[in-house]
Amino acid sequence: RGRTHKPLRGFRAAAQSVTCLMNIVPKFIMLSTLLIVGCEIGYRTDSNSVNWVHWNEGTGKVVQPLDVESPSAFKKLGEYYGVSGDQVFYKADLVEGADAKTFEVLSESYSKDKEFVFFQGRIVSDAQASDFRPIATNYGIDDKAVFYRSFRIVGADPLSFKIREFESSPVYSCYSVADFFGCSEEYRRENT
């Protein structure tokens, strides 16, 4: 009498074990692959070449050779910037208009030289390099303006500008300018 239920319980236990394995095995394989292959990003240099190495979830490890003047003279500046001779690079891209002699990295995203401010390797129009400073991951100020990434926030006063962070993340942030309340693009995309 009681035996008719035991095989069913055994079947359920086996099914649960198989389901559990189906969830664990792919994660184990992916973790093992990442440990073996590695997902390190950054510049890799030898005497003949400089490469920007990064990880793409769709294709895996990506190696992009840089067209540098002098591979042996290449120097890393922070995690994402590099200099070789008169050339400045952000990841694998040449930073147009940058002066290598006066170039300095200010944060993970912002940098400047004697004349320009750059956000991820692109010139920030209207930013004053002489007094520009980052105030958060995607925000920077100079004496006259506030910038979100490479865009000037119209009407924002650099002396009174405050960032209100969401969920302890500077990427999801909002700010107040006069009667206007604005949020970063990441926040807008997630919440509209």
C-alpha positions, 0 to 999 in steps of 0.5 A, a space after each residue: 500500500 505505502 509502496 505506491 507513493 515511494 517511487 513517486 517521491 523518488 522520482 520527485 527527488 531525482 527530478 529535483 536533483 536533475 533540475 538543481 544540476 541543470 542550474 549549477 553545471 552551466 554556471 560552473 562551466 562558465 566560471 571555469 572558462 572565465 578562470 582559464 581564459 581570463 577576462 582581464 582588460 587593459 593594455 598588453 605590450 611587448 617590444 613590437 606591439 601594443 594591444 587593448 585587450 577586453 572581454 565581449 560577452 558575445 565573442 569572448 576575448 578581444 585583442 585590438 592592436 594600436 597603431 602606436 609610433 613607438 611600442 617600446 615607449 608606450 606608457 599606461 596612464 590609469 586603467 583606460 588611457 595610454 601615451 606613446 610619443 605624441 599620441 594619447 589613447 583611450 582604450 583602443 582609440 586615438 584621442 584626437 586633439 590631445 597634447 601628450 606632454 600635458 595630458 593627465 588622467 583625472 578619473 576613470 572617465 575624465 582627463 585633460 591636457 593644457 587646452 581640452 577636457 576629455 570624457 572617455 577620450 572625446 572633447 568636452 565642449 565648453 569645459 575649461 581645462 584649467 579648473 575642471 575637476 570630476 565630482 562623480 563618475 559621470 559629472 564634472 565642473 569648472 568655474 562656470 558650468 556643470 557637465 554630465 559626461 560630455 554635455 553641459 547642464 544648462 542652468 546648473 551653478 557649479 557652486 551650488 550643484 548637488 548630486 542625489 545618488 540613488 541606491 548608493 550608486 553614482 551612475 543612477 543619480 539625479 540633480 536639482 537645477 533651480 526649479 528643474 529636477 533631472 536624472 542621468 540617462 541610465 536612470 531615465 532608461 530604467 524608470 520610463 
